[in-house]
Amino acid sequence: MVFKRLLGTFGVGAPSVDTVLAQSRVQPGEMLRGEVRLQGGDFDADIESIVLALVTRAEAEHGEGEQTGLIEFARTQVSGPFKLRTGEQRTLPFEFPVPWEAPITEVWGQPLYGMAMGVRTELAIARAVDKGDLDPVQIVPLPSQDAVLQAFSRLGFQPKSADVEVGTLYGIAHHLPCYQEIEFFPPPQHAHAVSEVELTFVANPGGLHIVLEASGRGPADDSFGRWYVSHEEALERDWGAEITGWLNAVASYGHHGGYGHDPYGHGGYGHDPYAPHGGHHGGHHSGPGMGAVVAAGAVGAVGGFLAAEAIDEIGDMLEGEEED
């Protein structure tokens, strides 16, 4: 994928930039590779830095409602200071580590409705920063994540939409200032008990957190299921049986669980070696609901949270997906 942009922030005759990705589909934890190609303009330019940022659309609680904007959740520096001569061509290769916790943008090979992600190139000259157009990137599931998703498919769940929420999850060690919720319509055999099920993944190099939230019909509380497994164990676990057992227990117990309550009753959550010292996730945690644990101040993300007027490019991406 390429964007070529005359850097209007710096005036007529300024340098132009192409950002070329070697691949636009990566898994969490992989390297996003490519190169930044610079074409000198009509004058020598003192480049201060070139930075790449991964950004996506996110929602944050704002007063009584929600605010939608862009959130930057990872960045890497491609270059420090150098002089770009008049008319000079220069190519700078890069490797951008994708966070293990990065939100995924597709399920079962199809784009997730509501998700869009891109790489933004920032070029700093003379203390001014030009933030280039977004180059779309697809984050595809890890094999361990796909094992869970395939179980949802076999059980008859249908994806509804997905979003990224600014905040933190209770009792889970994670490093990004946000988390993803993937929403599913339940299959007919469970539709009488739940209106939807939300799935959240938090991955790390050693394993995978899985959080399920079932929304009850009527005034009943939401119920939660939690697991932590290694990536290898995730491939061997019978997730169809796990999810079915949890949903049956949700229906039987009538939605009386807060975050971390395990109505399945066997404590499916395991030890997370990447948690802070002393972090052990037992079978029967209790605590506030998901909406109560969005961390105050988490809007100060890696590169900040941009209000709705700054998300035109993400909107264009989403419109393009709908046309496809």
N, C-alpha and C positions, 0 to 999 in steps of 0.2 A: 504494500500500500504506500502511496506517495502523496504528500501535499507539497505544493510549490507556492511560495508566498513571498511577495515583495513586502519588505518590512516597513509598512507605512508609518509606524511609530517614529522611525528615524528619518522620514522625509524622502523626497524624490531622489532617485539615484542611489538608494540604499542597497545593501546586499540582499540576495534572495536565498532561500533555504529549501532544500528537498529533504524530507525525512523518509527513508526507505526501510521498510521492515522486511527481513528475510522470510518471516512467516507471520501471519496475522492470527494464528490459532495456537494457543499454548495452554498447558496445564499449570495449576498452582505449583510453585516451587521450581518451575523451569526458568530458563533464560530466554528473554525476548531479545533477539539479535537483529542488527541492521546497521545502517550508517546514516550519518547526517552529511549532506552534500551542500557546500557553501559556494556561492558565486559572488565574487566581489563586485561592488557597485562602482559608482563614478568617483569615489574617493576612498582613501585608506581608512579602515575602520579598526579601532582598538576593541577587540572582543574581550569582554570581561569573563564571561562564562557561557556555556551551553548546557542546559539542564533538560532532562526528559521527566515528565510526570504522568503517572497513571491516574485518570480521573473517571468518575462515574456519577450518575445522578443519585441523589440521596434525599431522604426526608428527615427532618428534625422537629421535635416538639417546640412550638413557639407560642407561649401564652396558652390560650384555650384550643389552639389549632395546631396545624403543622405547616412548616415552611419547606419548600422544595428548592434544591439548588445543586451545584456541583461540589463534590468532595474529592480532594486529592488524597490518595491513600498510599502512594509510594512515589519516590523520585530518585533519580541517579544523575550524577554529573558526568557529562560526556567530555568536557574540556574546561580548562582554566583559561587564564588570559593569554592572548596572542594577537598579533596584528594581521588583519586580512587586507592584502594590498588591492589596489584598484584593478578590477577585472580578474583577480586571482580565483582559481578553482581549487577547492580543498575538500577532501573526503575524510570524515572521522568515524571509524567503526565504533560500535558500542555493544555492550552486553548489559541487559537490564534484568535483574533478578525479580521475578514475579512473586509476591508474597504468598506463603502457603495459605493464608487466610483470604486470599482474593475471592471476591464473589464470582460465581460462574454465570455465564451468559446464555447457556443452552442446556436443554434437557432432551435426551433421546435423539440427539442430532438436530433438534429444531430450536430456533431462537426463543428465549424466554421473553414473553410479553412484558414490557415495562423495563427491561434491562438494556442498557447501552453503555459502552466503555470505550475509552480512547486514550491514545498517547498524545500529550501536548509537548511541543518543543518550545522552550523558552530561551531566547537569545538576549543577552545583556550587553549593551553598548553604552558607554558614557553614562552609567548609572541609570539608564532607562532600560526597561525590560519589555520586549515584545513577545507576547504569548501567541504562538502560531495556532493554526487550525488543528482540530482533532483528527488523528488518524485512527480509524476504528480497529479495535482488537477484540477477539473472541477468547474467552477463558472457558475451556472445556473441562469437564469433571475428571478428577483423579479416578483410577480404577476402583479405589475403595468407596468413593462417593457414588460412582456409577453402579456399584453393586446394590446400594440402598435405593437408588433411583429406579433401577430395573425391577426391584421388588414392588415398588409403587405401581409401575406399569403393569406387572403381572396381576396385581390385585384389582386393577381396574380404575385406579385413580387417574384423573385428568388434570393436567397443569392449568391453573387459572391465571396467575401472574406472579411477578416477583418484584421485590423492592429492596433497597438498602436503607437501613435505619442508622442514624447517628446515635452512638451510645455504646454501652458495654453490657455484657451478659453476666447475670449473677452467678458467682461460683465457678466461672470458667476463665482460665488464664488465656487471654488473647491480646494481641498487640495493635491491631488496627483500631481506629476510632469509630468503627462502624461494624455492622454485621448484616447478613442477608437473610431474608425470609422468602421462601418459595412456597406459594400457596397452591393447594390442590383441592379440586372437588372430590368428595368421597364417592366410592362405588355404591351402587344401590343398596347392597346389604348393610351398609353402615350409615346411609343417608338419614335414617330415622333418628339417629343419636347425635350426629355431628353435622355441622353445616360446611365446615372446611377443616383441612389439616395444614398447618404450616411447618415447614422443614428448614432447619438451620444447620449448616455445617461450620465447624471451626477446626481446620486442619493444622497440623504441625509436622515436622519431619518424621516423627515417630508414630503418629496415629491421628485419629479422627474423633472429634466430639460430634455427636448427633443429638439434636434437640427437636422433639416433636411437640406441637401445640394443637390440641383439638378444641375447636370452638363449638360449644353446645348450642342447641336450639332453645330459644327462650332465654330466661334470666339466669340460667345455670352458669357457674364459673367455668373458665377454661381449665383444661387439664394438660399436664406436661409429662413427657417421657424423656429420659436422658440416658445416653450411653457414651462410653469412651472405649474405643478398641484400637488396636494397632492396625496399620494398613493391611497387613497380611491376614489378621483375624477377620477383618471386614469382608474379605473375599470368601471366607469359609462359612461365615455366619448365615443362618437361614433367616434373612430379613423379612421374608413373607410371613413366617411364623411369629417373629418378634412383633411386627407391626400389627398383625391380626390379633395376637394375644393382648397387646396393649389396648387396642380399640375395643375389644370385647370387655376388658376390665373397665375401661372408661364408661361404657354403656351400663355395666353392672353397678358401678359405684356412684354413678350419677353426677360426675363432674364436681368432685369436692377437693381437687388438688390445686395448690399453688405451684409456683415454679419449682421444679425439681421433684414434686411428688410423683412416685412411680406406682400407678395403680396396678401395673402388671405384677408387682409384689416381689420380684426376685432380685432387685438391685442390679440392673444391667450395666450400671456405670462402673467403669474400671479406674485404675490408677493412671494418672497422667504424669509421666516423668518430666514433662516440660512445664508443669505448673510451678508457681513459686514454692519456696521451701515450706514443707508442711501441707502442701496441697494434696488432698486425697478426696475423691468424689465418691461418697458412699451411696447406698441404695435409696435412702429415704431423707433427702434434703427437703427442707421447706423454706419458704421465703416469699417475697413479693412477686406479683405477676410481671410479665414481660414489660408492660407499659410503665411500671413503677421503677424500673432499674436502668432507665436511660440516664447516663451520667451527666450531671450538670457540668456545663463547661466543655463537654466533649466536642462542641462545634469547632473548637480550635484544633482542627485536624492537622495532618502533616503540612498541608499548604493552605489551610483555611477552608471555610464553607462559603460558597458564593451564592447570593440570592437568586431568585427566579429569573431576573432579567438577564443573567449571565449564562443561561442554559440553552440558547437557541441552537447551538451545534448538536447537542445531545438530542434535542427535539427533532432536528433534521434526520439524525440517525434512526430514531424510532419511527418516523414517518416512512423512511425508506424500507424498514423491515415490514411495516404493514402493507406497503405496496407490493412487496415480494410475495 
